[in-house]
Amino acid sequence: AVLRFEGDSSGGVVEIIVRGCPAGLGEPVFDKIDAALACALMSIGSAKAVEIGDGFAAAGMKGSEFNDQMGKKGFKSNHAGGILAGITNGEEIVLRVYCKPVPSIGREQHTINIQGKEQIIKIQGRHDVCVLPRIVPVCEAMVSIVLADHWLRQKAARI
């Protein structure tokens, strides 16, 4: 309500967790499942970054901290977000989509017109303050499509 009153907008983060995905989807080099998921999610209009597992934090971690060690009952952690070497490992797939703020805001903004002259614009009308409520099902659908595609490819390869 405050952002709408101020004529502003915000971005945010959508987290998608996939449970029950079989191990073995994807390929180690040219058809990595993480690359396909990131590509699909980045094709969504307001997406500006995709994180898989602890991806962004991984840059500041040691290998001994990030590596998902295995035990008799499975992995002891899931820093890789359920994907190792481009292939699902049977753990939860954890994805985060970072979205930019909606650009259509009710505040004055500086721009230039087609002739290159400076102008100030103020957009009128009803616009979303935040895209997140609308983008969640889009993200879920994109992830579902990619996983279904890779599952079908795996099945077709065994025929």
C-alpha positions as CSV (number, residue, x, y, z in Angstrom):
1,A,0.0,0.0,0.0
2,V,2.9,2.4,0.8
3,L,4.5,1.8,-2.6
4,R,1.3,2.4,-4.5
5,F,0.7,5.6,-2.5
6,E,4.3,6.7,-3.3
7,G,3.8,5.8,-7.0
8,D,6.6,3.3,-6.9
9,S,7.2,-0.4,-7.3
10,S,9.4,-3.2,-6.1
11,G,11.0,-6.4,-7.3
12,G,11.5,-9.6,-5.4
13,V,12.5,-13.2,-5.4
14,V,10.4,-16.3,-6.3
15,E,11.6,-19.5,-4.8
16,I,10.6,-22.8,-6.5
17,I,11.3,-26.1,-4.8
18,V,10.7,-29.3,-6.8
19,R,10.2,-32.4,-4.8
20,G,10.2,-35.9,-6.2
21,C,12.1,-35.3,-9.4
22,P,13.9,-38.4,-10.4
23,A,17.7,-38.6,-10.5
24,G,19.3,-38.7,-14.0
25,L,17.5,-36.0,-15.9
26,G,19.9,-33.8,-18.0
27,E,23.3,-34.3,-19.6
28,P,26.8,-33.4,-18.4
29,V,27.8,-31.1,-21.2
30,F,25.5,-29.8,-23.9
31,D,22.1,-30.3,-22.4
32,K,22.5,-29.6,-18.7
33,I,19.2,-29.5,-16.9
34,D,20.4,-26.4,-14.8
35,A,21.2,-24.5,-18.1
36,A,17.7,-25.4,-19.5
37,L,16.0,-24.3,-16.3
38,A,17.9,-21.1,-16.1
39,C,17.3,-20.4,-19.8
40,A,13.5,-21.0,-19.4
41,L,13.3,-18.9,-16.2
42,M,15.4,-16.0,-17.7
43,S,13.0,-15.9,-20.6
44,I,10.3,-14.6,-18.3
45,G,9.9,-10.8,-18.7
46,S,10.9,-9.4,-15.4
47,A,13.5,-12.1,-14.5
48,K,17.0,-10.6,-14.0
49,A,18.9,-13.5,-12.3
50,V,18.4,-17.2,-11.5
51,E,20.0,-19.0,-8.6
52,I,20.2,-22.7,-8.3
53,G,20.7,-24.0,-4.7
54,D,23.2,-21.8,-2.9
55,G,24.6,-20.5,-6.2
56,F,25.3,-16.9,-5.3
57,A,26.6,-17.8,-1.8
58,A,28.8,-20.5,-3.4
59,A,31.2,-17.8,-4.8
60,G,32.3,-17.1,-1.2
61,M,32.4,-20.6,0.0
62,K,35.2,-23.2,0.2
63,G,34.8,-26.5,-1.6
64,S,34.7,-28.3,1.7
65,E,31.7,-26.1,2.7
66,F,29.8,-26.3,-0.6
67,N,30.3,-29.9,-1.6
68,D,27.2,-32.0,-1.0
69,Q,28.7,-35.1,0.7
70,M,26.9,-38.4,0.5
71,G,26.0,-40.7,3.3
72,K,24.2,-44.1,3.4
73,K,20.8,-42.4,3.3
74,G,21.6,-39.8,0.6
75,F,23.2,-36.4,0.5
76,K,23.9,-34.7,3.8
77,S,23.3,-31.2,2.3
78,N,21.8,-29.7,-0.8
79,H,24.0,-26.7,-1.6
80,A,23.9,-27.6,-5.3
81,G,20.1,-27.4,-5.4
82,G,19.5,-31.0,-6.5
83,I,21.6,-30.8,-9.6
84,L,25.2,-32.0,-10.0
85,A,27.2,-31.7,-13.2
86,G,24.0,-30.8,-15.2
87,I,22.1,-33.9,-14.0
88,T,19.4,-34.1,-11.4
89,N,20.5,-36.1,-8.3
90,G,17.1,-36.9,-6.7
91,E,17.3,-34.2,-4.1
92,E,14.9,-31.2,-4.0
93,I,15.6,-28.9,-6.9
94,V,15.9,-25.4,-5.4
95,L,15.6,-22.4,-7.7
96,R,15.3,-18.7,-7.1
97,V,14.2,-16.2,-9.7
98,Y,15.2,-12.6,-9.0
99,C,12.8,-10.1,-10.5
100,K,13.2,-6.4,-11.3
101,P,10.8,-3.8,-10.0
102,V,7.9,-3.0,-12.4
103,P,9.1,-0.1,-14.6
104,S,5.6,1.5,-15.0
105,I,5.5,3.8,-12.0
106,G,3.5,6.9,-11.1
107,R,6.6,9.0,-10.4
108,E,8.2,11.5,-12.7
109,Q,11.1,9.9,-14.6
110,H,13.7,11.5,-16.9
111,T,14.0,10.2,-20.5
112,I,14.5,11.4,-24.0
113,N,12.1,11.4,-26.9
114,I,12.6,10.1,-30.4
115,Q,14.3,13.3,-31.4
116,G,16.8,13.0,-28.5
117,K,15.3,15.8,-26.4
118,E,15.1,15.4,-22.7
119,Q,11.6,14.8,-21.3
120,I,9.9,14.0,-18.0
121,I,7.3,11.3,-18.1
122,K,4.7,10.3,-15.5
123,I,2.8,7.1,-16.3
124,Q,-0.9,7.2,-15.7
125,G,-3.3,4.4,-15.0
126,R,-3.4,1.2,-12.9
127,H,-0.2,-0.8,-12.8
128,D,1.0,-3.6,-10.6
129,V,3.2,-2.5,-7.7
130,C,5.0,-5.9,-7.7
131,V,5.0,-8.6,-10.3
132,L,5.6,-11.5,-7.9
133,P,1.9,-12.6,-7.4
134,R,1.6,-12.9,-11.2
135,I,4.9,-14.5,-11.9
136,V,4.8,-17.4,-9.5
137,P,2.6,-19.6,-11.6
138,V,4.6,-18.7,-14.7
139,C,7.8,-19.8,-13.0
140,E,6.2,-23.0,-11.8
141,A,4.9,-23.7,-15.4
142,M,8.3,-23.0,-17.0
143,V,10.1,-25.4,-14.5
144,S,7.4,-28.1,-15.1
145,I,7.8,-27.8,-18.9
146,V,11.6,-28.2,-18.7
147,L,11.4,-31.1,-16.4
148,A,8.7,-32.8,-18.5
149,D,10.8,-32.2,-21.6
150,H,13.9,-33.8,-20.1
151,W,11.9,-36.7,-18.7
152,L,10.4,-37.4,-22.1
153,R,13.8,-37.2,-23.7
154,Q,15.2,-39.7,-21.2
155,K,12.3,-42.1,-21.9
156,A,12.6,-41.7,-25.7
157,A,16.4,-42.4,-25.6
158,R,15.6,-45.8,-24.0
159,I,13.2,-47.0,-26.8
